[in-house]
Amino acid sequence: MKMEQTNRDEDSTVLVGTKPVMNYVLAVATQFNAGSSEVCIMARGRAISRAVDTAEIALSRFLGDTVMKGPIIIGTEIIDTESGPTNVSTIDIHLIKI
């Protein structure tokens, strides 16, 4: 049973990158409409501000019955690049349906 929950959690994760913010807002709304009770918005580096915008727009304009869950998780990942290891900031924002 834990395996099913893990797969469902992975399915309800929106990875924010370089696309326009509204694409990610639509992805979040689609996850909730598909039956997810929780969606995680994840981003790294320069996409962090786009992830915050995604959460704020989704909560204020599209998902009236949804709130932010718990603390926002921030961290740092070490990425190997051509010039050596580099630190990249990360953020996870969890939204839940009430």
Secondary structure, DSSP 8 states (H G I E B T S, - for coil): -HHHHHHHHHHTEEE--SS-HHHHHHHHHHHHHTT-SEEEEEEEGGGHHHHHHHHHHIIIII-TTEEE-S--EEEEEEEEETTEEEEEEEEEEEEEE-
